[in-house]
Amino acid sequence: MAPRRRVLKAAKIFVNDGASVYDCTVHDVSATGARLSMGIFQVLPKQFRLVVNDLGGHLCELVRIAGNEYGVRFIGLAA
């Protein structure tokens, strides 16, 4: 498991090639994944694109849901 660092960054989740976009906050990040939160619970697909201000974009796989917090694994870079 890669070490995580605490951050508080605004980000956007893009679903279905950008057909749906959700605002979220990144609370911690590592080289392999991140912990996100959203204002309210949203059903997210298994894979989506995450774009984090100052950190760039990643293709993500959803690995954990706890209320309105989501754990994701980075599976690639996204534009």
Helices and strands as residue ranges (DSSP letters): E 5-15, E 20-29, E 33-37, E 47-52, E 56-66, E 69-78
